[in-house]
Each structure stands twice: as C-alpha cells, then as structure tokens.
Amino acid sequence: MSNIVLYDLPGCPFCAKVKNKLDELGLDYDVIEVPRSHAQRTEVEEVSGQTGVPVIVDEDHGVEGMPESSDIVEYLEETYGNGAA
C-alpha cells in the first residue's frame, strides 16, 4: 500500500490532472473512487472537510486531506519533482 491516497471521481478532469502529475513523477499511489453524489461522499469529507475531489493524503509528509488540483500539483512538484529540496 502506498502512503499517497487520491480521492478520485472517474471522468473528473481535475482528478485526471493530479493523476497525470503523480504518474509523471513516477509515484505510487492508491485511488479511492468517490460516489457521484456529494451527499454520499462521507469518507472524503471526513478527510478534507469538503466533498469536492480531487483530494490527496500523503502520510509521509503529514498531508491529511489536501483539496484543489492546482494546489495538489504544485505540492507534488515541490515535494517530489524538480522543486524538491
């Protein structure tokens, strides 16, 4: 099991953006598919405080539920990509 978890909705372009970055960086990650109905997205809401996706969890770096695809892509690049220290 990977330490990165992506909460995903198939067909979501914002989720695809995050998956593309994860794949580009060669990172292993687990995917949890959320229901289409926001009312049924209790698991992602518990993790992030909201029902939108994508959301990632990165246990190795203390990220417990980061939303917003642009923020996630920036975080991944800074943490694992060319921006990594």
C-alpha positions as CSV (number, residue, x, y, z in Angstrom):
1,M,0.0,0.0,0.0
2,S,1.2,3.4,-0.9
3,N,1.4,6.3,1.5
4,I,-0.3,8.6,-1.1
5,V,-4.0,8.2,-1.5
6,L,-6.0,10.0,-4.1
7,Y,-9.8,10.5,-3.8
8,D,-11.0,10.4,-7.3
9,L,-14.1,10.6,-9.5
10,P,-13.8,8.8,-12.8
11,G,-14.1,11.3,-15.7
12,C,-13.2,14.3,-13.5
13,P,-10.7,16.5,-15.4
14,F,-9.3,17.9,-12.2
15,C,-8.6,14.4,-10.9
16,A,-7.0,13.5,-14.2
17,K,-4.7,16.5,-13.9
18,V,-3.5,15.2,-10.5
19,K,-3.2,11.6,-11.7
20,N,-1.1,12.8,-14.7
21,K,1.3,14.6,-12.3
22,L,1.5,11.5,-10.0
23,D,2.3,9.3,-13.0
24,E,4.8,11.9,-14.4
25,L,6.7,11.8,-11.2
26,G,6.6,8.0,-11.0
27,L,4.9,8.0,-7.7
28,D,3.0,5.0,-6.3
29,Y,-0.5,5.9,-5.0
30,D,-3.8,4.3,-4.1
31,V,-7.1,5.5,-5.6
32,I,-10.3,5.7,-3.7
33,E,-13.3,6.3,-6.0
34,V,-15.9,8.6,-4.5
35,P,-19.6,8.4,-5.3
36,R,-21.1,10.8,-7.9
37,S,-23.5,12.2,-5.3
38,H,-21.8,14.8,-3.0
39,A,-24.2,13.7,-0.2
40,Q,-22.6,10.2,-0.3
41,R,-19.0,11.4,-0.1
42,T,-18.7,11.0,3.6
43,E,-15.2,9.5,3.5
44,V,-13.6,12.3,1.6
45,E,-15.5,14.8,3.7
46,E,-14.0,13.3,6.9
47,V,-10.5,13.6,5.4
48,S,-10.7,17.0,3.9
49,G,-13.7,18.8,5.4
50,Q,-15.4,19.1,2.0
51,T,-16.9,16.8,-0.6
52,G,-15.1,18.0,-3.8
53,V,-12.4,16.0,-5.5
54,P,-9.6,15.5,-6.1
55,V,-8.1,15.3,-2.6
56,I,-4.8,13.7,-1.6
57,V,-3.5,12.3,1.6
58,D,0.3,11.9,1.9
59,E,1.1,10.3,5.2
60,D,4.9,10.6,4.7
61,H,4.7,14.4,4.7
62,G,1.8,14.9,7.1
63,V,-0.8,15.9,4.4
64,E,-4.1,14.7,5.8
65,G,-6.5,15.9,3.1
66,M,-5.4,18.5,0.5
67,P,-8.0,19.6,-2.0
68,E,-7.8,21.6,-5.2
69,S,-6.0,20.2,-8.2
70,S,-3.7,23.1,-8.8
71,D,-2.6,23.1,-5.1
72,I,-2.0,19.4,-5.2
73,V,0.0,19.5,-8.5
74,E,2.2,22.3,-7.0
75,Y,2.7,20.4,-3.8
76,L,3.7,17.2,-5.7
77,E,6.2,19.1,-7.8
78,E,7.7,20.9,-4.8
79,T,7.8,17.7,-2.7
80,Y,8.7,15.1,-5.3
81,G,9.7,16.8,-8.5
82,N,12.3,19.3,-9.7
83,G,11.3,21.7,-6.9
84,A,12.2,19.2,-4.2
85,A,15.0,20.3,-1.9
